[in-house]
């Protein structure tokens, strides 16, 4: 959360002349409602079911740069679909960086209800970091870096 997946993904897609797809945006487009509303009505489990179906579909496409929601790696089938169908880049952001980047965000369901945002982000990080690393072809530290330099580094690795 707050690692820059959408920003970096868009720029990378543009540089490589590929289509950019954000799985969360696709879910919103298909349902006609935003992610917070889905969480409110269906809970996290309902959202994760929708997310799993979307990722299964999107990972079958070719010629795209796909950004997923931060919790997509929680589902083993998502990890398998991502690792088995593309080059996976883990944009690693520290909890401090995530706090700074999400400070004004009120559209993040897992943080909205959180009493202590740092505690929530730390818990999510501890849970998700090993899963990202399990499937990542490339891990990039994003703290203090601009999207442009991250895209340049990605391009050096995927040439």
N, C-alpha and C positions, 0 to 999 in steps of 0.2 A: 504494500500500500504506500503510495507516494514515491515509488522508486523511479517513475518516469516512463513506464511501459508504453503509454499512449504517445507521448511526445517523441520518444526515441523511435518507436515503431513507425510513426508517420514519416519522420525524416528519413529513416532507413528505406522505407518503401519508395519514397520519392526519389532518393538517390539511385536506387536499383531499378527504378521504373516498374515497380510491382504494385499490386493493390494492397492497401492497408485495411485490415479488418480487426475490429475490437469485439471480442465475444460478448462483453456486457452491452455494448451498443446494439449488437445484433439481437440480443434478447429483448432489449427495450423496443426496438423497431418492430419486432414480430408480435410482441404482446400489446404494444400500444401504451405501456405504462413504464415508469422508471423502476430501477432496482429497489430503492427504498420501499416503494409500494408493494412490490412482490414480497419482500421480506416481511412487511407488515401483515399482508394477507395470507401468505403461505409459509412464513417462517423461513429460517435458513435452509432447512431440509428441502422445502419446495423449490427454493431458488437453486440449490445445488443440483436437483434433478434436471431442471431446465438447462443449467450450465453444462451438465454432462452430455445431454443430447446435442447441444449447440457445438460443443468442442468435438464430439464424434463426427458431426457433419463438416465442420470447418477444416478439420485436419485431413479431410479427403480432397480438399481443393489444392490446386497447384498454382504457383505464381503469386502467392500472397505473403505478406508479413502479418502474423497473427499476434495480437496482444490479448492476454487473458486476464481475468480478474485475479487478484492476489491469492484467493483461496482455491483456485482451480486445481492446484497440486494435491489437495487433500484427498481427492478421489483417485484410487489406483487406476481406474480405466482412463481417466484424463491423462495421468502420467504416461501410461502406455501409449495412448493415441498421440500425445505430443512427441515423446521420445522416438516413436516408431515412424513418424511421418514428417519429420523436419529437423532443422538445426535449432536447438533450444538454447536461448540466452537467458541467464538469470541476472537481472539487474538488482544487485544487492545494495540495499540502503540501510544504514544504521537506524536504530530506534530514534536517535536524536534527529536525524535527517527526516524520518517519517513524521515525527511530531511537528517539525518546522513546516513541512510541505502540506500537512493536513490540518494545520491549526485553524483555518477558517472554514474548513469543509463541513457542511452540515448534511451532505448527501451520502455519507458512508455509514450504512446501517450498523456495522459492527462497532463503530466508534460513537455513534449517536447516543446509544443507551449506556455507554461506558461511563462509569464514575471517574475512574482514573485512566486517562488516555495512555499514559506511559505504560502502566501496568498491562493494559489490554494489548498494546502494540508489542510489548516484550513477550507476552504469552503467545501471541500469534507468530512472532519471529521464531521463538524456540520451537514451536510446533512445525512451522513451514520450512525453515531454512534447510534442514537435512533433506527434505523432500525435493526442494529445488535443486540442491546439489546432486541428488541421486540421478536426475535426468538431464542436467545441464551439460551441453557441449562446451559452453563458455560461461564463466562467471566474471562479471564486471562490477567493481565497486563504484557506486554512483555519487558518493558523498563528495561535495565540493566540485563536481564536474558538470560541464554543460553538455546538453544533448549533442551538439556538433562534435565534440571530442569523442563521445561514446560511439556515435555512428561511425566516425573515422576508424576507431579501434575495431569495431565489429567488422567493418569492411576489410581490414587487414587480415582478420582471422578467417573470413569466409571466401577469400579470393581463391 
